[in-house]
Amino acid sequence: MTRFILSFFGGIFSIITLGIMMFALTVGAVIWIYGQDLPSHESLARYTPPTISRIYSQEGRIIDEFAQERRLFTPADQIPDLVKEAFISAEDKNFYTHQGYDPRGIAAAVVDAVKSRGRDVRGASTITQQVMKNFLLDGGRRAERKVKEIILATRVEQALSKEKILELYLNEIFLGQNSYGVTAAAQTYFNKTLSELEPHEAAFLASMPKAPSDFHPVRNKERLLQRRNYVLREMHDNGYLSDELYEQERAQPLRSVQNGDFEPYQRSLPPRDYFTDEIRRQLTRDFGEGEFFSGGFSVRATLDPEMQTKAAESLRISLENYDRSLGRWRGTGKTIPEEQLGSEEAWREALANTSVARDIDLESEWRPAVVLEVGDASMRLGIEGIASDDARGTSVPRDDISWIRGSFRDNFERGDVVHVREMTADNDGSFIRWTLRQVPRVQGAFMAMDVHTGRVIAMQGGFSYQDSVFNRATQAQRQPGSSFKPFVYASALDSGYAPSTIVIDAPIEIDTPQGVWRPKNASNTYYGPTPLRTGIEQSRNLMTIRLAQEIGMDTVACYAEKFGVYDHMGRFLSNALGADETTLYKMISAYAMFANGGERVEPTLVDRVQDRYGRTIYNHESAKGNERVCIDCAEDSLPPGVGPTIRNSRERVMDAVTAYQLTSMMQGVVQRGTASSVVDLGVPTAGKTGTTNDAKDVWFIGFTSNIVAGCYIGYDNPSPLGRGAYGASMCGPVFQRFMTEAVQKYGGGAFDVPEACEFINIDRFSGARLGPDASGPNVVAECFRRGQEPLFGIQLDGGWAMSGNFDLIQPDGTTRAREVTTSTGRKATVGPKASFGTLSSGGLY
């Protein structure tokens, strides 16, 4: 009997032993099999998560952010214990004691799965396992993945500290609303930093990893509240919260940005505009899209927010003035269906979901609105952000649409989405009425930059970025028209010509494959022999054509390409008048080289780029070809009135004397030429107007000693702007408005005169040399190269002789008397044209 009992228990022992051995062998085999091809966990030690790239203004204020995954990386030692405790309580209470996996948790999950026959399959993953799943494995629920998770978790626990593992988890985890990591989530849900979070807010965030889409703070508010309170209870049970604090936090309501309890973080940022989007475009090109959107760059922009606001306002005023002068209402083209207009709640929701521009601030903020009632004397609106019972009312009177053809009923229907703004009194800002507005169909661009550094301080690529993201300053290829002429004159001056050189202003006929081309001056008149200075001041087309023919279009094109206006300019005479297309961005940077004395300057929207570790990976002033060095900045002191000496290694693209001669001639454009009626800044200013055939594009680009700025206006699909549309009349005021403030902020002085300049008084009408004491409106002191004897009396005609069958117009607008040979062979004097008080045989009487 004893032997039987011993044999029985011995058999059981053997079976158990064999079972344990088999189980151990099986587990070992499984671990060996699945542990062969696992990804290396060593990469976790070099973890560089995708993080937000931020753009800062000159003052260091965040003005935009770009990211594919909205994440702000925070080291473990900067994450408050409260946040760590909330996530540990919610996800892995034994985190600090287990070795990567939790056997009790796994067993509980298996029991639940068996009891529910597979319907209730919950995870039993520790935080370490979740890190493995997020970083190294897929997110499936297969047993194979679970085994791999456990193996990797065990290895990682041996290689990394608990704090490092927690750091990886809290920065990588997805918490809904496109927020990755706890720092970004705190900003998204509460607009707070981690250190500002209350316990119930930390528990709110810790509720999210389970299923972010199932715990939406608005749609699933009650469910999220229950989950938050569960996390608070776990924190209390684990000793992280006292009894009193637990009860206090549990009683807190569920508050979030999404429920309107906090201001959204995005509202603290200015609306995205053309400037920051162009930075995104350029840095994506330079560093790659993936690196820019996930590299955590800190970008210091050259943007001056104050001047950017002025640039947008200046351009918008001119665009809107032109649009309203046409007298046509187009509106937004958006409508709200009748069934959504029945209640205020319905139309407000529909209006909020309507995609229209909300980034326009011109005199006051432009608000979207919906037409609710159309009458004869007024029109009632529903205005976004304005209560229906607002004391100012919500109606627009008939007087407000006096600029539009037709009545309210002719132009509007119930449900139309429109823009309105407040009209206020100039003297005290008091409310007058709501006034209708529309985004113009005509578009344009404006840009301003520092002529010495190339730093772009303002860029406006259209009327509204939210209406059209196409940046017309950098992307629109337009004909510059007469604003290109300075490059023709620059190539002539560098080729030995002088501002006093005489060029014939007379009709030309040129044979082309398309037929005979007969270019004309804008005035349709001819002025005969004229100095170069007057030619550019008055923007004479025929003089420019003859000059380009004299020096050769190869020379002109090479100059334009050297200045960066074109990559490959066509060698056609029409291109001397700006027929080839370029961008405002290129034209502004080229004009800067006139202003700074002929040195190459590369435009930039970025001062510096730093990577996620704070290392500078781009600096504009140390970029190749753009280096600037302060010679005596290390000195303890400098003599009174003496500033630091800045040296640079920039390429000289034109002779300094040529640059000054051209600048002086372009000052004449502003003082007495085509821009004299619209530009007056009180400091020396130079510039050039430009108007293309049929006024499809109008330009003005000008500069002071510090700032160059310019504008073009035209339809995106080029078409005539109509009579009276000129660069001076449309773009000149844009420049004047902007530069008035720019001069106050950045100053302006006389343009630097090169040492090689020798001044001689010249008659600007005839080009004749005058004495040193000459004075009068016709006298101008021209710069000539010292040591180079100026030639006077030579006339250039470009190879086209000047015929005599047209009137020569003098600078004051009168015609010149001409000597002609009559049919009898006698000499006779004809003209000038008769005017009041004169007699002429050409009249009827």
C-alpha positions in Angstrom: 0.0 0.0 0.0 2.8 2.4 0.9 4.6 1.5 -2.3 1.4 2.3 -4.3 1.0 5.6 -2.6 4.6 6.6 -3.2 4.4 5.4 -6.8 1.2 7.4 -7.3 2.7 10.6 -5.9 6.0 10.0 -7.7 4.1 9.7 -11.0 2.2 12.9 -10.3 5.5 14.6 -9.4 7.1 13.4 -12.6 4.2 14.6 -14.7 4.3 18.0 -13.0 8.1 18.1 -13.4 7.8 17.1 -17.1 5.0 19.6 -17.6 7.1 22.4 -16.1 10.0 21.4 -18.2 7.8 21.2 -21.3 6.3 24.6 -20.5 9.7 26.1 -19.9 11.0 24.6 -23.1 7.9 25.8 -25.0 8.3 29.3 -23.5 12.0 29.2 -24.3 11.3 28.1 -27.8 8.7 30.8 -28.3 11.1 33.4 -27.0 13.9 32.1 -29.1 11.7 31.9 -32.3 10.1 35.3 -31.8 13.2 37.0 -30.5 15.2 36.3 -33.7 14.0 39.1 -36.0 12.9 41.7 -33.6 13.7 45.3 -34.4 16.6 46.8 -32.4 15.5 48.6 -29.3 18.8 50.6 -29.3 17.2 53.2 -31.5 15.0 54.3 -28.6 18.1 55.8 -26.9 18.4 58.1 -30.0 14.8 59.0 -30.1 14.1 62.2 -32.0 10.3 62.5 -32.3 8.5 64.5 -35.0 8.0 67.9 -33.4 6.5 71.3 -34.3 8.6 73.8 -36.3 7.9 77.3 -35.0 8.4 80.7 -36.7 9.2 83.7 -34.6 9.1 87.4 -35.4 11.9 89.9 -34.9 10.6 90.4 -31.3 10.7 86.7 -30.6 6.9 86.3 -30.7 5.5 83.0 -32.2 3.7 83.9 -35.4 3.1 80.5 -36.9 3.6 76.8 -36.4 4.0 73.9 -38.9 3.7 70.2 -38.1 2.4 66.9 -39.4 2.0 65.6 -35.8 1.5 68.4 -33.3 4.1 67.5 -30.7 6.2 69.6 -28.3 9.0 67.4 -26.9 9.5 67.8 -23.1 12.3 66.0 -21.2 11.3 63.8 -18.3 12.8 66.0 -15.7 10.6 68.9 -17.0 7.4 66.9 -16.8 5.7 67.5 -13.4 5.2 64.5 -11.1 1.5 65.2 -11.1 1.3 64.4 -14.8 3.4 61.3 -14.5 1.3 60.0 -11.6 -1.9 60.5 -13.5 -0.7 58.4 -16.4 0.8 55.7 -14.3 -2.4 55.4 -12.3 -4.5 55.2 -15.5 -2.2 52.9 -17.5 0.3 51.0 -15.4 0.1 51.3 -11.6 3.0 48.9 -11.1 5.3 50.7 -13.6 8.1 51.4 -11.1 8.2 47.7 -9.9 7.7 45.4 -12.9 10.3 44.3 -15.4 8.6 45.4 -18.5 5.4 43.3 -18.3 2.8 42.7 -15.6 1.9 38.9 -15.2 -1.1 39.7 -13.1 -2.5 42.1 -15.6 -2.0 39.6 -18.4 -3.7 36.9 -16.4 -6.7 39.1 -15.7 -7.0 40.0 -19.4 -7.0 36.3 -20.3 -9.7 35.5 -17.7 -11.9 38.3 -19.0 -11.5 37.2 -22.6 -12.4 33.6 -21.7 -15.4 34.7 -19.6 -16.7 36.8 -22.5 -15.9 34.2 -25.1 -13.7 36.7 -26.9 -16.1 39.6 -26.9 -14.2 41.6 -24.2 -10.6 41.5 -25.3 -8.8 44.2 -23.3 -5.1 45.1 -23.3 -2.9 44.3 -20.4 0.1 46.2 -21.8 2.3 48.1 -19.4 3.7 51.5 -20.3 6.9 49.8 -21.5 4.9 47.5 -23.8 3.0 50.5 -25.2 6.3 52.2 -26.0 7.3 49.0 -27.9 4.0 49.0 -29.8 4.2 52.7 -30.7 7.8 52.7 -31.7 8.9 49.2 -32.9 5.8 47.2 -33.6 2.4 47.5 -35.3 -0.8 48.1 -33.3 -2.5 44.8 -34.0 -4.0 42.5 -31.3 -2.4 39.2 -32.4 -0.8 37.0 -29.8 2.4 37.0 -31.8 2.7 40.8 -31.5 2.0 40.5 -27.7 4.9 38.0 -27.3 7.2 40.3 -29.2 6.1 43.2 -27.0 7.0 41.3 -23.8 10.4 40.3 -25.2 11.3 43.8 -26.3 9.9 45.3 -23.1 12.1 43.1 -21.0 15.2 44.1 -23.0 14.4 47.8 -22.9 13.9 47.7 -19.1 17.5 46.4 -18.9 18.8 49.1 -21.3 16.9 52.2 -20.3 15.9 53.8 -17.0 12.3 54.0 -16.0 12.3 57.8 -16.4 13.6 57.5 -20.0 10.9 55.0 -20.8 8.3 57.3 -19.3 9.7 60.2 -21.3 9.3 58.3 -24.5 5.8 57.4 -23.7 4.6 60.8 -22.6 6.0 62.5 -25.6 4.9 59.9 -28.2 1.3 59.0 -27.1 -1.6 60.2 -29.2 -4.1 62.1 -27.1 -6.7 63.3 -29.7 -7.2 66.6 -31.6 -4.0 66.0 -33.6 -2.1 66.3 -30.3 0.9 64.0 -29.7 2.5 64.0 -26.2 1.3 65.6 -23.0 2.7 69.1 -23.6 0.8 69.6 -26.9 -2.3 68.1 -25.4 -2.3 70.4 -22.4 -2.1 73.3 -24.9 -4.8 71.9 -27.1 -7.4 71.1 -24.4 -6.6 73.8 -21.7 -4.2 76.3 -23.4 -1.9 75.7 -20.4 1.6 74.5 -19.8 2.2 71.2 -17.9 3.2 73.1 -14.7 -0.2 74.9 -14.8 -2.4 71.8 -14.8 -4.7 71.0 -11.9 -5.1 67.3 -10.8 -8.4 66.9 -12.6 -6.9 68.3 -15.8 -4.0 65.9 -15.6 -6.5 63.1 -15.1 -8.4 64.4 -18.1 -5.3 63.9 -20.3 -4.6 60.5 -18.7 -8.1 59.4 -19.8 -7.3 59.8 -23.4 -4.8 57.0 -24.3 -7.5 54.3 -23.9 -9.4 55.6 -26.9 -9.1 59.3 -27.9 -12.0 59.2 -30.4 -14.3 57.7 -27.8 -13.6 60.4 -25.3 -14.3 63.6 -27.2 -14.8 66.4 -24.7 -17.9 67.6 -26.5 -19.5 64.6 -28.2 -18.7 62.2 -25.4 -18.5 64.6 -22.5 -20.3 62.3 -19.9 -18.2 59.3 -20.8 -15.0 61.3 -20.6 -16.1 62.6 -17.2 -16.6 59.1 -15.9 -13.2 58.1 -17.2 -11.6 61.2 -15.6 -13.1 60.4 -12.2 -11.9 56.8 -12.5 -8.4 58.1 -13.0 -8.7 60.4 -10.1 -9.9 57.5 -7.9 -6.8 55.4 -9.0 -4.6 58.4 -8.2 -6.2 58.5 -4.7 -5.9 54.8 -4.2 -2.2 54.9 -5.2 -1.5 57.6 -2.6 -1.0 60.5 -5.0 -4.0 62.5 -3.8 -5.2 63.1 -0.3 -8.9 62.4 0.6 -9.7 66.1 0.7 -8.0 66.9 -2.6 -9.6 63.8 -4.3 -13.1 64.9 -3.3 -12.3 68.5 -4.4 -11.0 67.5 -7.8 -13.7 65.0 -8.4 -16.3 67.7 -8.0 -14.7 69.9 -10.7 -16.8 70.2 -13.9 -15.3 68.9 -17.2 -13.8 72.0 -18.8 -11.9 72.3 -22.0 -11.1 74.6 -24.9 -13.4 72.6 -27.1 -16.3 73.4 -24.7 -15.5 77.1 -24.8 -14.2 77.2 -21.3 -10.7 78.4 -22.3 -9.4 80.6 -25.2 -7.8 78.3 -27.9 -4.0 78.6 -28.1 -4.3 79.2 -31.9 -6.2 82.4 -31.2 -3.0 83.8 -29.6 -1.3 83.4 -33.0 -1.9 85.8 -35.9 -3.7 84.3 -38.8 -1.4 82.5 -41.2 -0.4 84.8 -44.1 1.7 85.0 -47.2 4.9 85.7 -45.3 5.0 82.6 -43.1 3.7 80.4 -45.9 6.5 81.6 -48.1 9.0 80.7 -45.3 7.4 77.2 -45.3 7.8 76.9 -49.0 11.4 78.0 -49.0 12.6 75.9 -46.0 10.7 72.9 -47.4 12.7 73.4 -50.6 16.0 73.8 -48.7 15.7 71.2 -46.0 13.0 68.8 -47.3 9.4 68.6 -46.4 9.7 65.8 -43.9 12.5 67.6 -42.0 10.8 70.9 -41.9 7.4 69.6 -40.7 8.9 67.2 -38.1 12.4 68.6 -37.3 11.3 71.0 -34.5 13.0 74.0 -36.2 13.1 77.4 -34.5 12.9 79.9 -37.3 13.7 83.6 -36.6 11.9 85.5 -39.4 12.8 88.9 -40.7 9.2 90.0 -40.5 8.4 93.3 -38.9 4.8 92.7 -37.7 4.0 96.4 -37.6 5.1 97.0 -41.1 3.5 93.8 -42.3 0.2 95.1 -41.1 0.8 98.4 -42.9 1.7 96.6 -46.1 -1.5 94.6 -46.1 -3.5 97.7 -45.3 -1.8 99.8 -48.0 -2.4 97.2 -50.8 -5.9 96.4 -49.7 -7.0 100.1 -49.8 -5.9 100.4 -53.5 -7.4 97.1 -54.5 -10.7 97.9 -52.8 -10.9 101.4 -54.2 -10.4 100.1 -57.7 -13.0 97.3 -57.2 -15.6 99.7 -55.9 -15.0 102.1 -58.7 -16.3 99.4 -61.1 -19.7 99.4 -59.3 -20.4 95.7 -59.5 -21.4 93.4 -56.7 -20.1 89.8 -56.8 -20.1 88.8 -53.1 -18.6 85.6 -51.8 -20.4 83.2 -54.1 -21.5 81.3 -51.0 -25.1 80.7 -49.8 -26.8 79.0 -46.9 -29.8 76.8 -47.8 -33.3 78.0 -46.8 -33.8 75.1 -44.4 -30.8 76.2 -42.3 -32.2 79.8 -41.9 -35.2 78.8 -39.8 -33.5 79.4 -36.4 -30.6 81.5 -35.2 -28.8 78.4 -33.9 -29.0 76.8 -37.3 -27.8 79.7 -39.4 -25.0 80.5 -37.0 -23.7 77.0 -37.2 -24.0 77.0 -41.0 -22.3 80.4 -41.2 -19.4 79.2 -39.0 -18.9 76.2 -41.3 -18.9 78.4 -44.4 -15.5 78.8 -45.9 -14.9 82.5 -46.5 -12.0 84.8 -45.6 -11.8 85.8 -41.9 -8.4 87.4 -42.0 -9.3 90.8 -43.4 -8.9 93.9 -41.2 -9.3 97.0 -43.2 -10.4 100.0 -41.1 -12.1 97.4 -39.0 -12.5 93.6 -38.9 -14.5 92.1 -41.9 -17.1 89.7 -40.5 -19.0 87.0 -42.4 -22.7 87.5 -42.4 -25.8 85.9 -44.0 -28.7 87.8 -45.6 -31.8 87.1 -43.6 -34.2 89.7 -45.1 -34.0 91.8 -48.2 -36.0 95.1 -48.2 -36.2 98.2 -50.3 -34.6 100.6 -47.8 -32.5 98.2 -45.9 -31.3 94.6 -45.6 -31.2 92.6 -42.4 -28.2 90.4 -41.7 -27.1 87.7 -39.3 -23.5 88.7 -38.4 -20.9 86.2 -37.1 -20.0 87.2 -33.5 -22.7 89.8 -33.2 -25.8 89.2 -31.2 -29.1 89.6 -33.0 -30.3 92.1 -30.4 -27.0 94.1 -30.5 -27.6 97.8 -29.8 -26.0 98.7 -33.1 -28.5 96.6 -35.0 -27.7 94.2 -37.8 -29.1 96.0 -40.9 -27.5 97.7 -43.8 -29.2 100.9 -45.1 -29.8 101.6 -48.8 -27.2 104.5 -48.8 -24.5 101.9 -48.2 -24.9 100.4 -51.7 -24.9 103.7 -53.6 -21.7 102.5 -55.3 -23.4 99.4 -56.7 -25.6 99.3 -59.8 -29.1 98.4 -58.8 -31.1 97.9 -55.6 -30.9 95.4 -52.7 -33.3 93.1 -54.5 -31.3 93.3 -57.8 -28.1 92.1 -56.1 -29.0 90.0 -53.0 -31.1 87.1 -52.0 -31.9 85.6 -48.7 -29.2 83.1 -47.7 -26.4 85.0 -49.4 -23.1 85.0 -47.4 -21.5 88.4 -47.4 -18.8 90.4 -45.6 -19.6 93.4 -43.4 -17.6 95.7 -41.2 -18.3 98.6 -38.9 -18.2 102.1 -40.3 -17.1 104.5 -37.6 -16.6 108.2 -37.3 -13.0 109.4 -37.9 -13.0 111.9 -35.0 -14.2 109.7 -32.1 -14.5 106.2 -33.5 -18.3 106.0 -32.8 -20.4 103.5 -34.7 -22.2 104.8 -37.8 -23.5 101.7 -39.6 -22.7 98.3 -40.9 -21.2 98.5 -44.4 -21.0 95.7 -47.0 -17.6 94.7 -48.4 -16.4 92.2 -51.0 -13.0 90.7 -51.8 -11.9 92.4 -55.1 -11.4 90.3 -58.2 -8.4 92.4 -59.1 -5.3 91.3 -57.2 -1.7 92.4 -56.6 1.3 92.1 -54.3 3.6 94.2 -52.2 7.0 93.6 -50.7 9.6 95.7 -48.8 13.1 94.8 -47.8 16.3 96.3 -46.3 18.6 97.3 -49.1 21.8 96.5 -47.2 21.0 93.1 -45.6 18.3 91.7 -47.9 16.0 91.2 -44.9 12.4 91.2 -46.1 10.4 93.2 -43.6 6.9 92.9 -45.2 5.3 90.8 -47.9 1.6 90.8 -49.0 0.9 88.3 -51.7 -2.8 89.3 -52.4 -5.9 90.8 -50.8 -6.5 87.9 -48.4 -4.5 84.7 -47.7 -7.6 82.8 -46.6 -9.3 83.8 -49.9 -6.4 82.8 -52.1 -3.1 81.3 -50.8 -1.3 82.0 -54.1 1.5 84.3 -53.3 1.7 86.9 -56.1 4.9 88.4 -54.7 6.9 85.3 -55.3 4.8 83.0 -57.6 3.1 85.3 -60.1 5.0 85.8 -63.3 4.0 89.3 -64.6 5.3 91.7 -67.2 7.2 94.5 -65.4 6.6 97.0 -68.1 8.5 100.3 -67.8 9.7 99.3 -64.3 12.3 97.2 -66.2 13.8 100.3 -68.0 16.4 101.1 -65.3 18.2 97.9 -66.3 18.4 99.1 -69.9 19.8 102.4 -68.7 22.1 100.7 -66.2 23.7 98.6 -69.0 24.1 101.8 -71.0 25.7 103.8 -68.2 28.1 100.9 -67.5 28.9 100.8 -71.2 30.3 104.4 -71.2 27.1 106.5 -71.7 26.2 109.3 -69.3 23.0 110.8 -68.0 23.5 113.7 -70.4 23.9 111.4 -73.5 21.3 112.4 -76.2 19.0 109.8 -77.6 16.5 110.5 -80.4 12.9 110.3 -79.3 11.1 109.7 -82.6 8.9 107.1 -84.4 10.3 103.7 -85.1 9.1 100.9 -87.4 10.5 97.4 -86.8 9.8 94.4 -89.1 8.9 91.3 -87.1 7.6 87.8 -88.2 4.2 89.0 -87.0 4.3 92.2 -89.0 5.5 95.7 -88.5 5.9 96.8 -84.9 5.4 100.5 -84.2 6.2 101.2 -80.6 4.8 104.4 -79.1 5.3 106.6 -76.1 2.4 106.5 -73.6 1.6 110.1 -74.5 1.5 109.3 -78.3 3.9 112.2 -78.8 7.6 112.5 -79.7 10.2 114.7 -78.2 13.2 114.5 -80.5 16.8 114.6 -79.1 16.5 114.1 -75.4 19.0 113.3 -72.6 18.9 109.9 -70.9 17.9 111.5 -67.6 14.7 112.9 -69.1 14.1 109.7 -70.9 13.8 107.7 -67.7 12.1 110.5 -65.7 9.3 110.6 -68.3 9.5 106.9 -69.2 10.0 107.3 -72.9 9.5 104.0 -74.8 11.1 105.1 -78.1 14.3 106.3 -76.4 14.5 103.0 -74.5 14.1 101.0 -77.7 16.8 103.0 -79.5 19.2 102.8 -76.5 18.7 99.0 -76.3 19.5 98.8 -80.1 22.6 100.9 -79.7 24.1 98.8 -76.8 22.7 95.5 -78.0 20.0 93.3 -76.4 22.7 90.8 -75.5 24.2 93.4 -73.1 20.8 94.3 -71.7 19.8 90.7 -71.2 23.1 89.9 -69.5 22.5 92.8 -67.1 19.0 91.6 -66.3 20.3 88.1 -65.7 23.2 89.3 -63.5 20.7 91.3 -61.4 18.5 88.2 -61.1 15.5 89.7 -62.8 15.5 86.7 -65.2 17.2 83.4 -65.5 17.2 83.5 -69.3 15.9 86.7 -70.9 14.8 86.7 -74.5 16.9 88.8 -76.8 14.0 90.8 -78.3 13.7 94.6 -78.4 10.2 94.4 -76.9 11.7 93.0 -73.8 13.6 96.3 -73.3 10.1 97.7 -72.4 9.5 94.9 -69.9 7.6 92.4 -72.0 9.3 89.4 -70.5 7.7 88.1 -67.3 9.3 88.0 -63.9 8.2 88.3 -60.2 7.9 91.2 -57.8 10.3 89.3 -55.5 13.1 89.4 -58.1 12.4 93.0 -59.1 12.6 94.2 -55.5 15.9 92.4 -54.8 17.3 93.8 -58.1 16.3 97.4 -57.2 18.0 97.0 -53.8 21.3 96.7 -55.7 20.8 100.2 -57.2 20.1 101.6 -53.7 23.1 100.0 -51.9 25.6 101.2 -54.4 25.8 98.2 -56.7 26.4 95.3 -54.3 24.7 91.9 -54.7 22.1 91.3 -51.9 20.2 88.2 -51.5 16.6 88.6 -50.2 15.7 86.5 -47.2 12.7 86.0 -45.1 14.7 84.2 -42.5 17.5 85.5 -40.2 18.3 82.2 -38.6 17.2 78.6 -38.3 18.0 76.4 -35.3 17.4 72.7 -35.0 15.6 70.9 -32.1 18.9 71.0 -30.0 19.4 74.8 -30.5 22.2 74.4 -33.0 22.2 77.1 -35.7 21.9 75.4 -39.1 21.4 78.6 -41.2 22.4 82.2 -40.6 21.7 84.7 -43.3 24.6 87.0 -42.5 27.1 84.1 -42.6 25.7 82.5 -45.7 28.2 82.2 -48.6 28.4 85.4 -50.6 26.5 87.3 -47.9 29.0 87.5 -45.1 29.0 90.6 -43.0 31.7 91.2 -40.4 31.9 93.9 -37.7 35.5 95.1 -37.7 35.6 97.0 -34.4 32.6 95.6 -32.4 35.1 94.0 -29.9 36.5 97.4 -29.0 35.7 98.6 -25.5 34.8 102.1 -26.9 34.7 104.0 -30.1 35.3 107.7 -30.7 32.2 109.9 -30.2 29.9 110.0 -33.2 31.7 107.0 -34.9 29.7 103.8 -35.4 31.0 100.2 -35.8 32.6 99.4 -39.2 30.8 96.7 -41.1 32.6 94.9 -43.9 31.1 92.4 -46.3 32.3 90.0 -49.0 29.5 90.6 -51.4 29.9 90.6 -55.1 29.8 93.9 -56.9 27.3 93.7 -59.7 27.6 97.2 -61.0 30.0 100.1 -60.7 29.3 102.4 -57.8 29.3 105.5 -60.0 26.8 103.8 -62.3 24.6 102.9 -59.3 24.6 106.5 -58.1 24.0 107.9 -61.6 21.0 105.7 -62.0 19.7 106.4 -58.5 20.0 110.1 -59.2 18.1 109.8 -62.5 15.4 107.7 -60.7 15.1 110.4 -58.0 14.0 112.6 -60.9 11.1 110.2 -61.6 9.8 111.0 -58.1 10.7 114.7 -58.1 9.4 115.7 -61.5 8.6 112.6 -63.5 5.9 110.0 -63.7 5.6 109.5 -60.0 5.9 113.1 -58.9 2.2 113.6 -58.1 1.9 110.6 -55.8 5.2 110.0 -53.9 6.6 112.5 -51.4 8.3 111.1 -48.4 10.3 114.1 -47.2 13.6 112.1 -47.6 15.5 111.4 -50.8 13.5 108.8 -52.7 14.1 107.1 -56.1 11.8 104.9 -58.1 10.2 103.9 -61.3 6.6 103.4 -62.5 5.5 100.7 -64.9 2.4 100.2 -67.0 2.1 97.4 -69.6 0.1 97.4 -72.8 -3.6 97.9 -72.1 -2.7 98.4 -68.5 -2.9 94.7 -67.7 -0.2 95.2 -65.1 0.7 98.4 -63.3 3.9 98.7 -61.1 5.8 101.1 -58.9 9.1 100.2 -57.2 10.9 102.8 -55.2 13.6 103.1 -52.5 15.2 105.3 -49.9 18.7 104.9 -48.6 17.5 102.1 -46.3 14.3 100.4 -47.6 13.2 99.3 -51.1 9.5 98.5 -51.6 7.3 97.8 -54.6 3.9 96.9 -55.8 2.1 95.5 -58.8 -1.6 95.3 -59.4 -3.5 93.3 -62.1 -6.0 90.5 -62.6 -4.7 86.9 -62.1 -5.9 86.2 -65.7 -4.3 89.3 -67.2 -6.9 91.7 -68.7 -7.1 95.5 -69.1 -7.6 97.5 -65.9 -9.2 100.3 -67.9 -8.6 103.9 -68.7 -6.8 105.8 -66.0 -5.0 102.8 -64.7 -1.3 103.5 -64.4 1.6 102.4 -62.1 1.7 105.9 -60.6 -2.1 106.2 -59.9 -2.6 102.7 -58.5 0.6 101.5 -57.0 2.2 104.8 -56.2 -0.3 105.4 -53.3 0.4 101.9 -51.9 4.1 102.8 -51.8 3.4 106.2 -50.3 1.2 104.9 -47.5 3.6 102.2 -46.5 6.9 104.1 -46.8 5.5 107.1 -44.8 5.5 104.8 -41.8 8.7 103.0 -42.9 10.6 106.2 -43.0 9.5 107.1 -39.5 10.7 103.8 -38.2 13.8 103.1 -40.3 14.8 106.6 -41.3 16.3 107.8 -44.6 19.0 110.0 -45.8 21.0 111.1 -48.8 22.3 108.4 -51.0 26.0 107.7 -50.7 28.1 109.5 -53.3 31.1 107.5 -54.6 34.5 109.2 -54.3 34.9 108.8 -58.1 32.0 111.1 -58.8 32.7 114.5 -60.4 29.6 116.8 -60.7 28.9 119.0 -63.7 25.8 121.2 -64.2 23.7 120.0 -67.2 20.6 121.3 -68.9 18.2 118.4 -68.4 16.2 119.3 -71.4 19.0 119.6 -74.0 21.9 117.8 -72.3 24.1 120.9 -72.8 26.9 121.6 -70.3 26.3 124.7 -68.1 28.5 126.8 -65.9 29.1 126.0 -62.2 26.9 129.0 -61.2 23.9 128.0 -63.4 20.5 127.7 -61.7 16.9 127.1 -62.6 14.4 124.3 -63.0 16.3 123.0 -66.0 19.6 122.7 -64.2 20.7 119.4 -62.7 24.2 118.4 -61.3 25.1 115.2 -63.0 27.7 112.8 -61.7 30.5 111.9 -64.1 33.4 109.5 -63.6 36.4 111.4 -62.4 39.1 111.3 -65.1 36.6 110.5 -67.9 36.0 113.5 -70.2 32.3 113.7 -70.9 31.2 114.1 -74.5 28.5 116.5 -75.4 26.5 117.1 -78.6 26.5 113.4 -79.8 23.1 112.1 -80.7 22.2 108.3 -80.8 19.4 107.0 -82.9 19.8 103.3 -82.6 20.2 103.0 -86.4 16.8 104.5 -87.1 17.0 107.9 -88.7 14.7 110.6 -87.4 12.1 111.6 -90.0 10.5 115.0 -90.1 6.8 114.3 -90.5 5.8 114.6 -86.9 5.7 117.3 -84.2 8.5 117.5 -81.7 7.2 118.2 -78.3 9.2 120.3 -75.9 9.3 119.5 -72.2 6.7 122.1 -71.4 4.3 120.4 -73.8 4.7 122.9 -76.7 5.9 122.1 -80.2 9.1 123.4 -81.7 9.2 125.6 -84.8 10.7 123.8 -87.8 12.4 125.0 -90.9 11.1 123.3 -94.1 11.6 123.6 -97.9 8.5 124.6 -99.8 7.6 123.4 -103.3 9.2 126.6 -104.8 12.5 125.8 -103.2 12.2 128.5 -100.5 12.9 128.1 -96.8 10.0 128.6 -94.4 9.4 128.2 -90.6 6.4 126.1 -89.6 4.9 126.0 -86.1 4.8 126.0 -83.2 1.1 124.9 -83.0 -1.4 127.7 -82.7 -2.9 128.3 -79.3 -5.2 131.0 -77.9 -3.8 134.4 -78.8 -1.8 133.1 -81.8 -2.6 133.0 -85.5 -2.2 130.0 -87.8 -2.9 129.5 -91.5 -4.0 126.0 -90.8 -7.3 127.1 -89.3 -10.6 127.7 -90.9 -10.5 131.4 -90.0 
